[in-house]
């Protein structure tokens, strides 16, 4: 069982959903962003999605776009994100880390070279928001050879036929986007339990739901039907909400509140 699957299984055994925390590497600067991630883990994040800054983040809303702009201005790169994962591992951070981003920087580095560097750094899985399932194999194959998983995306508009194809990748989990559009743009819609069940059955994997989850109340609502809850924009906004030195504490406070809302009724 992969480390990601183990994290979801552990959460399920504790009768709660797993908390998947997205944070942008390099925001507000590379060194501080490592401290922010470390603080989020200590506060209760089960899985970290570490965002790799990209100049054209078409799937992301204003908050994450601004975070990526700040990160790029501070010198953040894909290579730097891999180094950050390695540093977190040196610090004893053991939770699964998913490298989250766009395919262009990986393509420029080369999929095989990226897979080797990701394995050496301690990356557990990769999610590329702009690589559709029809083309995911070109990245999934070298990652699988390096014992790294890929996280497929499923949208409200995904057909049963496309959802059925997800299982071929044996994903650590499936990221179900709860609404159409970009991240953080509006509140999440109610999540249909039958839809989550269908994705879980087709993929053979846990299902984490994201987009529009900002508060503990939002997280609790989604935790009632999903295996995991993904929070991104609300955490990224905490990073930018005050002095950079205090960003780890601000993020940790929200992570604690979110983690405390994910328990399911006995």
LUMFIGU-54298 format. One record per atom (N, C-alpha, C): z, x negated, y; residue in three letters. Coordinates in steps of 0.001 Angstrom, whole numbers, plus 500000, padded with zeros to 6 digits. Last residue first. Example, Ala and Ser with C-alpha at 12.3 -4.5 7.8 and 13.67 -1.06 7.14 Angstrom:
% residues 2
507080487150497750SER;507140486330498940SER;507870487100500030SER;507800486810494310ALA;507800487700495500ALA;507800486800496700ALA;
//
This chain:
% residues 266
515137520273508509UNK;515504520010507127UNK;515084521181506238UNK;512471519830510842UNK;513621520585510352UNK;513889520314508883UNK;511630516439511749UNK;511234517778511277UNK;512470518502510789UNK;511650514312514644UNK;512279514793513400UNK;511786516187513066UNK;510737513435517071UNK;509772513550515976UNK;510364514026514664UNK;512210512775519272UNK;511693514149519199UNK;510854514412517966UNK;512875510137519406UNK;513939511085519110UNK;513481512512518936UNK;510534509007520261UNK;510934508794518877UNK;512020509792518470UNK;510605509754522984UNK;509566510267522098UNK;509985510159520639UNK;512819508284523896UNK;512801509745524014UNK;511775510364523074UNK;511978505665523326UNK;513197506199522702UNK;513213507724522749UNK;509724505529525015UNK;509561505421523557UNK;510787505979522845UNK;510936505652527531UNK;510095506762527082UNK;509898506716525572UNK;512337503201527495UNK;513062504460527706UNK;512240505652527234UNK;510309501291527199UNK;511282501485526117UNK;512017502811526260UNK;509074501430529712UNK;508350501853528510UNK;509323502143527374UNK;511126500389531336UNK;510574501729531591UNK;509864502271530358UNK;511523497851530240UNK;512606498833530204UNK;512083500244530421UNK;509005496598530751UNK;509509496778529377UNK;510609497828529283UNK;508875496712533658UNK;507990497525532820UNK;508502497656531388UNK;510220495091535365UNK;510985496193534773UNK;510149497054533832UNK;508339493352536299UNK;509445492806535512UNK;510244493885534807UNK;506627494954537898UNK;506209494496536576UNK;507363493994535712UNK;508071497785539482UNK;507961496330539423UNK;507567495885538012UNK;506285500785538592UNK;507259500033539377UNK;507025498548539249UNK;504443501989536900UNK;505267502845537755UNK;506288502115538612UNK;502842500868534981UNK;502397500741536375UNK;503332501420537373UNK;504094501554532606UNK;503906500139532926UNK;503635499963534417UNK;503842504313532627UNK;505167503725532829UNK;505054502241533195UNK;501158504579531974UNK;501586504933533329UNK;502973504391533635UNK;501261503900529301UNK;500550503013530218UNK;500952503301531662UNK;502581506159528322UNK;503228504849528255UNK;502577503872529230UNK;500688508148528819UNK;502033508282529404UNK;502771506951529377UNK;498467507260527307UNK;498409507288528768UNK;499793507361529403UNK;499608507375524486UNK;499009506244525177UNK;499143506297526675UNK;500777508307521379UNK;501013508439522822UNK;500467507186523491UNK;500356510063518417UNK;499871508939519216UNK;500113509235520691UNK;502131510797515560UNK;501898511240516932UNK;501513510010517752UNK;501563511661512108UNK;501863510722513182UNK;501495511306514520UNK;501156513836510547UNK;501914512734509975UNK;502325511724511031UNK;501591517142512032UNK;500862515900511782UNK;501776514844511167UNK;503210519333512597UNK;502037519550511749UNK;501330518266511336UNK;505323518595514177UNK;505558519669513215UNK;504399519844512242UNK;504376516802515998UNK;505067516269514817UNK;505315517339513766UNK;503514518436518062UNK;502518517840517186UNK;503164517332515896UNK;506002519144519198UNK;505049520190518795UNK;504040519632517803UNK;507080516659519839UNK;507735517500518831UNK;506792518567518314UNK;505353515817521868UNK;505430515075520616UNK;506053515914519509UNK;505897517673523893UNK;504551517587523325UNK;504598516924521947UNK;508584516945524314UNK;508259518300523863UNK;506859518350523258UNK;508348514302525258UNK;508988514563523966UNK;508691515952523433UNK;504975514076526646UNK;506404514298526744UNK;507023514427525349UNK;502251513715526108UNK;502873512967527198UNK;504396513020527179UNK;499254513985524674UNK;500670514017524299UNK;501421513109525270UNK;496512513786525101UNK;497243514847525784UNK;498710514940525433UNK;495771512249522157UNK;495155512827523350UNK;496030513963523892UNK;496362512474518550UNK;496509511928519888UNK;495693512701520906UNK;497767512401515341UNK;497108513206516374UNK;497394512601517743UNK;497171511068512169UNK;497882510944513430UNK;497077511661514501UNK;497408511613508784UNK;496672511996509991UNK;497599511869511194UNK;497115509615505787UNK;497880510328506809UNK;497021510601508036UNK;494381510200503436UNK;495182509351504315UNK;496037510197505245UNK;492282511404502184UNK;493316510824501346UNK;494276509955502132UNK;490287512737503522UNK;490394511294503709UNK;491340510633502720UNK;490544515414502827UNK;489238514768502710UNK;489349513249502743UNK;493253515956503350UNK;492723516124502000UNK;491409515371501823UNK;493397515458506103UNK;494248514710505176UNK;493681514779503756UNK;491641517388507052UNK;491354515967507289UNK;492144515108506313UNK;492990519721506255UNK;491642519459505750UNK;491269517987505920UNK;495382519548507695UNK;495412519544506234UNK;494047519189505650UNK;494375519796510291UNK;495039518563509885UNK;495074518455508365UNK;493443522426510116UNK;492513521335510427UNK;493108519990509989UNK;495767523833509688UNK;494743523846508648UNK;493730522728508864UNK;497164523498512097UNK;497651522855510876UNK;496601522804509763UNK;495730522795515109UNK;495598523714513986UNK;496081523024512712UNK;497504522219518015UNK;496872521585516869UNK;496896522551515690UNK;496824523172521375UNK;497567523384520121UNK;496783522821518937UNK;495664520412523437UNK;495573521779522947UNK;496455521941521720UNK;497270518307525854UNK;496675518541524554UNK;496681520006524176UNK;496432518194529326UNK;497391518424528254UNK;496667518733526958UNK;494023515713530374UNK;494694517010530462UNK;495625517165529269UNK;493401513020530254UNK;492824513823531314UNK;493512515173531478UNK;494140511215528267UNK;495047511444529381UNK;494544512367530461UNK;490842510219527320UNK;492282510158527141UNK;493018510512528424UNK;488152512625527636UNK;488718511285527654UNK;490237511355527569UNK;486773515136525382UNK;486941514500526683UNK;487554513128526544UNK;488476517497523229UNK;487299516748523651UNK;487545516171525043UNK;491532517010521375UNK;490691517730522336UNK;489506516866522694UNK;492783515478519470UNK;493121516907519513UNK;492294517702520502UNK;491563513288517197UNK;491555513565518637UNK;491711515065518821UNK;493132511748514649UNK;492507513015515008UNK;492677513244516494UNK;492779508958512855UNK;493160509366514212UNK;492389510641514537UNK;494038508338509681UNK;492930508887510459UNK;493475509328511807UNK;495179505272508192UNK;495388506633508677UNK;494137507063509412UNK;493885503396506574UNK;495351503442506617UNK;495866504760507180UNK;491018504664504702UNK;491683504257505944UNK;493199504281505835UNK;488751504347502868UNK;490157504215502454UNK;491037503846503645UNK;486164504903503455UNK;486715503697504077UNK;488170503451503677UNK;485620507318502310UNK;484977506140501729UNK;485543504839502279UNK;486768509290503879UNK;487499508799502724UNK;486913507542502113UNK;484846510073505727UNK;485927509189506158UNK;486623508550504968UNK;483124511986504841UNK;482688510594504743UNK;483797509598505087UNK;484266514405505478UNK;484266513996504063UNK;483885512532503898UNK;483649514611508155UNK;485039514339507777UNK;485100513844506337UNK;480973515280507954UNK;481341513989508528UNK;482785513624508165UNK;481187517825506767UNK;480401516785506116UNK;480781515397506644UNK;482664519337508607UNK;483248519011507303UNK;482510517888506593UNK;482153517796511868UNK;481821518752510820UNK;482523518386509521UNK;483973517460514863UNK;483504516834513616UNK;483274517891512544UNK;485104518518517135UNK;483725518905516838UNK;483194518298515535UNK;487562517339517368UNK;487517518782517117UNK;486127519268516723UNK;487094514183515549UNK;487177514999516758UNK;487208516486516409UNK;488376511286514165UNK;487852512618513887UNK;488106513472515114UNK;487942507828513620UNK;488256508908514553UNK;487625510201514060UNK;489316505449511286UNK;488258506339511775UNK;488814507367512755UNK;490373502267511234UNK;490908503596511536UNK;489773504464512051UNK;490244499821508689UNK;489638500442509863UNK;490195501852509996UNK;492321497017507588UNK;491748498353507517UNK;491022498756508788UNK;492028493868506115UNK;492330494604507335UNK;491623495953507262UNK;491329491896504260UNK;492479492782503997UNK;492968493487505261UNK;488967490686504693UNK;490137490015505251UNK;491406490844505085UNK;487243492483503641UNK;487312491178502977UNK;488504490367503465UNK;487533494461505567UNK;488080494687504231UNK;488209493373503468UNK;486113493246507668UNK;487547493481507805UNK;488190493691506435UNK;483480493237506696UNK;484180491958506898UNK;485681492130507082UNK;483260496188506475UNK;483070495275505348UNK;483746493918505579UNK;483629497382508979UNK;484599497637507917UNK;484478496618506783UNK;481395496709510483UNK;482679496107510824UNK;483671496251509682UNK;479412498098509205UNK;479128496717509586UNK;480384495982510049UNK;480422500712508856UNK;480384499791507730UNK;480169498352508128UNK;480035502243511101UNK;481329501610510919UNK;481326500566509808UNK;477868503762511619UNK;477722502327511836UNK;479002501556511546UNK;478646506362511128UNK;477359505927510581UNK;477194504415510653UNK;480933506663512644UNK;481090506464511207UNK;479796505996510549UNK;480506504745515700UNK;480552505968514893UNK;480567505665513407UNK;482251503023517844UNK;481482502709516642UNK;481555503915515712UNK;483943503356519974UNK;482519503602520200UNK;481649503223519012UNK;486526502673519269UNK;486271504058519672UNK;484791504377519803UNK;487778501058516632UNK;486752500893517662UNK;486249502278518041UNK;490647499757515326UNK;490029501020515710UNK;489054500738516847UNK;492014497955512626UNK;491200497938513845UNK;490631499324514073UNK;495051496566511250UNK;493908497481511236UNK;493220497419512588UNK;496803494380511426UNK;496791495205510215UNK;495568496105510113UNK;496905490993512456UNK;496428492356512718UNK;496363493124511400UNK;497627488327512339UNK;498550489326511825UNK;498186490749512165UNK;495988486145512865UNK;496942486564513896UNK;497983487539513370UNK;494377485968510631UNK;495267484852510933UNK;496337485249511939UNK;492949488380510914UNK;493841488179509765UNK;494842487068510055UNK;491540487835513256UNK;492479488950513224UNK;493453488803512068UNK;489920485746512467UNK;490933485495513490UNK;491976486608513505UNK;488321487063510571UNK;489124485902510179UNK;490234485643511179UNK;487131489053512153UNK;487969489422511015UNK;488872488265510602UNK;485649487460513962UNK;486735488320514429UNK;487674488680513292UNK;483798486330512240UNK;484745485459512943UNK;485933486266513448UNK;482466488681511451UNK;483141487850510460UNK;484171486938511113UNK;481460489689513910UNK;482374490485513099UNK;483139489633512086UNK;481467488037516955UNK;480939488038515597UNK;481927488703514671UNK;481936488152519643UNK;482663487142518878UNK;482039486960517498UNK;480253490317520209UNK;479995489032520856UNK;480695487906520098UNK;481488492310518705UNK;480112491928518397UNK;479791490558518978UNK;483912492496520084UNK;483913492073518681UNK;482522491582518288UNK;483059493453522587UNK;483711492133522489UNK;483756491604521059UNK;481811496009521676UNK;481063494913522300UNK;481777493564522221UNK;483488498020520699UNK;482847497112519757UNK;482207495896520420UNK;486797498563522015UNK;485364498827521980UNK;484663497706521218UNK;490021499241520571UNK;489123498945521684UNK;487692499328521413UNK;492888497967519131UNK;492232499204519555UNK;491286498874520700UNK;494543496825516361UNK;493788496398517535UNK;492816497513517895UNK;497647497742515268UNK;496242498145515226UNK;495580497643516499UNK;500313496511513531UNK;499602496430514808UNK;498134496744514560UNK;503366497501511956UNK;501905497352511934UNK;501312497344513344UNK;506299495526512706UNK;505610496808512592UNK;504107496586512563UNK;507571493083513087UNK;506992493360511786UNK;506249494664511663UNK;508240490467515129UNK;507786491863515169UNK;507046492156513871UNK;508982487818515317UNK;509595488632514281UNK;509226490094514311UNK;507637486192516975UNK;508913486711517465UNK;509608487610516443UNK;505307485827515638UNK;506232484695515700UNK;507614485147516169UNK;504151488313516171UNK;504561487995514800UNK;505540486824514791UNK;503616487939518881UNK;504543488993518461UNK;505029488748517040UNK;501700485896518665UNK;502982485641519320UNK;504010486692518943UNK;499617487259517399UNK;500237486111516730UNK;501600485795517339UNK;499021489088519419UNK;499497489568518118UNK;500213488437517386UNK;498117487292521365UNK;499319488089521618UNK;499900488640520323UNK;495783486338520237UNK;496893485401520432UNK;498202486154520670UNK;494319488693520436UNK;494628488153519114UNK;495783487153519196UNK;494153488835523221UNK;494843489899522490UNK;495214489429521084UNK;492605486576523762UNK;493978486634524231UNK;494786487699523521UNK;490199487378522654UNK;490891486219522088UNK;492359486210522516UNK;489646489480524429UNK;489862489755523014UNK;490604488595522352UNK;491554488929527485UNK;490337488887526672UNK;490671489307525245UNK;492813488912530827UNK;492936489323529432UNK;491567489344528751UNK;493022488251533547UNK;492448487288532623UNK;492525487653531160UNK;493716490085535393UNK;494748489104535035UNK;494271488108533981UNK;491523491709535417UNK;491770490898536607UNK;492800489804536324UNK;491965492948532973UNK;490813492058533128UNK;490991491149534340UNK;494263494455533631UNK;494312493432532584UNK;493157492438532723UNK;493337496204535578UNK;494400495256535911UNK;494430494105534909UNK;491447497570534011UNK;491018496825535193UNK;492064495787535587UNK;493132498750532125UNK;492164497753531683UNK;491640496934532854UNK;494522500500533801UNK;495248499462533071UNK;494299498362532611UNK;492458502174534605UNK;493108501315535602UNK;493892500190534925UNK;491906503357532110UNK;490872502617532817UNK;491488501666533835UNK;494295504675531642UNK;493972503521530813UNK;492838502705531420UNK;494110506608533724UNK;495286505745533583UNK;494968504494532772UNK;491585507994533445UNK;491888507143534613UNK;493049506184534386UNK;490614507761529909UNK;490818508416531181UNK;491287507455532254UNK;488107506420527714UNK;489458506452528268UNK;489491507106529635UNK;485613506008526813UNK;486387507046526128UNK;487766507242526733UNK;484555503874528269UNK;484001505210528467UNK;484811506323527816UNK;485259501231529699UNK;486035502019528727UNK;485704503506528803UNK;483877498661530417UNK;483289500001530457UNK;483988500901529445UNK;485271496286530072UNK;484807496627531418UNK;484219498023531537UNK;488316496271528261UNK;486857496253528254UNK;486382496802529585UNK;491236495085526547UNK;490533495484527779UNK;489022495315527656UNK;492486496484523694UNK;491761495300524159UNK;490968495696525398UNK;495646497832522926UNK;494347498023523535UNK;493748496718524024UNK;497303498171520078UNK;497178497230521180UNK;495767497302521727UNK;499354500403518743UNK;497925500252519016UNK;497808499366520248UNK;501979500051516498UNK;501480499718517834UNK;499958499708517805UNK;504219502187514824UNK;502925501495514794UNK;502535501224516238UNK;506734503055515578UNK;506471502735514166UNK;505206501922513984UNK;508957502435518202UNK;507555502639517821UNK;507354502197516372UNK;511628501923519012UNK;511350502900517971UNK;509910503180517642UNK;512415499859520644UNK;512848501209521025UNK;512470502276520012UNK;511160497655519629UNK;512620497710519513UNK;513151499114519821UNK;508564498342520452UNK;508901498252519027UNK;510410498372518832UNK;508778498166523216UNK;508409499443522599UNK;508766499452521118UNK;509324495440523547UNK;510334496432523919UNK;510051497781523287UNK;506874494363522726UNK;508089494036521987UNK;509185495053522285UNK;505222495374524756UNK;505016495770523359UNK;506277495515522545UNK;506346494024526969UNK;506297495485526927UNK;506145495970525487UNK;505884491349526368UNK;507265491825526488UNK;507319493351526384UNK;503109491393526511UNK;503756491062525233UNK;505202491540525244UNK;502778491912529204UNK;502351492931528240UNK;502931492651526862UNK;503616489570530427UNK;504459490762530541UNK;504061491806529512UNK;501439487880529733UNK;502803487575529292UNK;503696488807529339UNK;499101489182530910UNK;499257488934529477UNK;500695488699529021UNK;500003491839533171UNK;499513490484532940UNK;499782490164531476UNK;500724494472532926UNK;500090494042534188UNK;499577492613534161UNK;498189494110530626UNK;498639494945531740UNK;500155494900531826UNK;497529492748528328UNK;497192492138529611UNK;497625492929530816UNK;496803495489526215UNK;497101494065526338UNK;496664493568527718UNK;498117498657526596UNK;496975497805526902UNK;497419496350527009UNK;499401500634523936UNK;499643499863525156UNK;498481498906525351UNK;500373503392522006UNK;499257502623522553UNK;499704501929523836UNK;502319504027519231UNK;502369503752520665UNK;501183502882521078UNK;503097506410517022UNK;502067505404517245UNK;501954505205518751UNK;505676507436515059UNK;505282507280516454UNK;504315506111516570UNK;505523509698512313UNK;505509508326512808UNK;505072508316514267UNK;507711512523511881UNK;506384511944512074UNK;506528510513512566UNK;510281512849509385UNK;509806512801510761UNK;508367512312510772UNK;511869512311507071UNK;511578513670507548UNK;511232513695509037UNK;511922509857506010UNK;513006510177506947UNK;512805511542507605UNK;509577509820504648UNK;510802509823503874UNK;512025510132504714UNK;507843509595506813UNK;507862510843506048UNK;509135510946505220UNK;508386506941507542UNK;508690508033508464UNK;508776509359507720UNK;507431505650505263UNK;508837505521505637UNK;509245506648506581UNK;504722506300505373UNK;505524506769504248UNK;507017506702504579UNK;503963504961507697UNK;503869506419507654UNK;504725506981506523UNK;504463502341506844UNK;505143502863508031UNK;505114504391508048UNK;502716502131504678UNK;504154502038504448UNK;504934502600505628UNK;500268502199505976UNK;500637503309505087UNK;502146503307504825UNK;500503499710507257UNK;500378500939508051UNK;500778502142507205UNK;500593497912505174UNK;501764498020506048UNK;501707499300506874UNK;499147499428502214UNK;499091498640503430UNK;500354498845504257UNK;500000499150498808UNK;500000500000500000UNK;500000499112501244UNK;
//
